[in-house]
Amino acid sequence: MSNFILTDRKTDYLLPPSVDDWLTQDHLARFVVEVIDGLNLTNLTRQYAGRGSKAHHPATLLALLVYGYSTGVFSSRKLEMATYDSVAFRYRTATSSNSKPSSNRKSRHCWHLQKTPIPPISPMA
């Protein structure tokens, strides 16, 4: 008789899992988070008028784009699907499954990025 580990996909977690535990410390997604969080994005945050539903922070969307582009995911719809399928994309968005950035929001964010001049990034000391 075989000694297999049982697979039980119907048992819920006792506590919600932390996405932070699912990525290694040297993962590219962590590096992107660190770099984007270190940028001055005040020019982007000033663009938001505060009307309508809550918006995702520009740092979240920018990091999603940077990580997506660095891993070969360029389509906004594929980026949206990756936030459901990929642990690394979930780490970057750090949101629950019902509040993921939609492809429409990312498209508008790309438009804001194109219209907003971004100052040159100085090397870190």
N, C-alpha and C positions, 0 to 999 in steps of 0.2 A: 504494500500500500504506500502511496506517495505521501510525502509530508509537505504539502503546499500551504502557503499563507492564504487564508480566506480573503476574498475580495468582497467587500460590502459597500456598495455605492449608495445605499439608502440611509445609512446612519449619519445623523447630523453631528456637527462639531459641538462639543460641550460649550466652548467659547469661540467667538469669531477668530479665525486664523489671522495672524499678522503677515502681511505680504513681505515685510522686512525680513522675516525668517526664511523665506523661500529663495532669496538671492544670495549668492556668495558676496563677500565683502569687496572683491575686486571686479565685480560685474560692471559692464559698460553703462547700464542704466543708473547705477549709483554715481558714476563719474559725471554723467550728464546732469543729474540732479545737483551735484555739488557745484558744477560750473555755472549752471543757469541760476541757481540760488545766490551765487556770488556777483551776478551782474546787476547793474543799476537799470531797472526797467521803469523808472518813473515816467518817461515819455510815453510808454505804452499804457500804463495804468491811468494816466490822465485822459486818454482817449475815450474811456468808458463813461457814459453819461449817468448810469445808475437807473435807467428806466427799464421796464419790462421785468422778465424773470431774472433770477440770480445768474451771473456770468461766472465762468471759470476764470481763475486768475491767469493773467497773461504768462506768468512763469510756467504754469502747468501746461498750457497749450504750446508755448515755445519749446519746452523740454520734450513734449510729445513729438513735435515736428523734427527737432534735432535728432532725437533717438530713432525715430522712424527713418529719416533720411540716412542716418549712419548705418542702419541695418538693411537698407534697400527697400523700405516701404514708403512709397511716394504718394499714393492715392489717398485722399481723405477718407474714402469709404473703407479702404483696407486698414488705415490707421484706426478708424472707429472699431472695426471688427477685432483688431489686435488688442484693444482695451478689454475685450471680453475673453479672448482666447489665450493671451500671452501673459505670463506672470510678470515679465519685465515691463510690459506696457502698463499693467495694473499697478506696479510699484510706482511708475512715473506719475500716473494720474492720481493715485492714492485716494480713490473715491469708492463708494459702494457701487454695486452693479447697476443700480437704477439711476445713477446720476453721472454716467459716463459722458464725455464730450461727444456731441454728434458731429457728423461730417459737415453739416451745414454751419455749425459754430466754428469748426476748424477752417472752413473756406473763408468765412468772414474774418477770422483772425489772420489768415495769410494775407488778405487784402490790407488789413491794418499794418502788418509788418512791411508790406511793400510801400505804403504811404508814409511810414514813420522813419525818419533818418536815424540810424543806429550809430552812435559814436564808436570810433575805433576802440578795440579792447586792448588795454595795456597788459603786458605780461605780468604774471603774478610774481611777487618777490620771493 
